[in-house]
Amino acid sequence: MKRRYLVKIIPPKGYRIYRFEFAWRHVAALAGALFVVLLAGLTVHVYQLWAADKTVAHLRTIADQQRAKLNAMNAEAAAIAHQIDALSRRNQEIRRAIGLETGRQADQRAKTRDERRSSAAAPESFAGVESRIADLAQASAQASTEEVRLEKVALRVLNERHIEAVARAALLASIPSINPLGEAAVNSPFGYRTNPWPEFHPGIDLAGDYGEPVRASAAGTVVTAGWDSGYGIKVDIDHGNRYHTWYAHLSRVDVVIGQRVTKGQIIARVGATGEATGPHLHYQVMFDGNPVDPAPFMTGVPQRVLASAR
């Protein structure tokens, strides 16, 4: 005989009674159904937890990728900022070299570089970094363009300065500035003298041995080279700047008329021709056709002449 179960439900009011009769197999079926429902719910929950973990892992991967991308963008921005800083410093050096950079401008540029470094050090979002990279790229392009322009200006300025330096060197080379006999002593100075007879001496007499080489005291062109009355054998060099130098009482001439000579070049030899009383060199400096004291021109270009040559 199968065991059966009876459940009665009696409402508080009324006389109708609800009866439910079931057997053990019904209880087992209900328990099985509940187990299946609970198992299904547990399975769904476990799946949801697994899916959530997988989603979190995926989001972490995306976050790591985004962080790596942001770091790469920050590194790119820092590299661009470094390039701009190097360009700015090079451009500043060029400006200073050619005289285009003032102290106030240098301070302002230094302030701009400091602000750029501060902005590069601050953490930013993707949008902020992208915007900064765009600004830095524009600034880099402007700095590169400025560098090209400044290099052209600097090249022109340096060429002009080189030309000026060459011209000034040529000018200084054509001004008498050395002793024609090296370290020779002055036997007779410029001005009035009584020995060997009273007269105005328009040059200086330098002690020298017969045949000793005489050198040009400045670059110029030989205009005379031969006998000239009391001067004996004389060389006259025109320096092209209203200066002439005369070398007299020579024993021999080593240049010809029209020859271009350089400062320090041997042009003749010491002698005792003309009204000389013994071997020596009469050295005379002429300016605008008038004799001037050669003494200041024996050890370099005189300061007053340098001042007028600037």
Secondary structure, 3 states (H helix, E strand, C coil): CCCEEEEEECCCCCCCCEEEEEEHHHHHHHHHHHHHHHHHHHHHHHHHHHHHHHHHHHHHHHHHHHHHHHHHHHHHHHHHHHHHHHHHHHHHHHHHHHCCCCHHHHHHHHHHHHHHHHHHHCCCCHHHHHHHHHHHHHHHHHHHHHHHHHHHHHHHHHHHHHHHHHHHHHHHHCCCCECCCCCCCEEECCEEECCCCCEEECCEEEECCCCCEEECCCCEEEEEEEECHHHCEEEEEECCCCEEEEEEEEEEECCCCCCEECCCCEEEEEECCCCCCCCEEEEEEEECCEEECCHHHCECCCHHHHHHHC
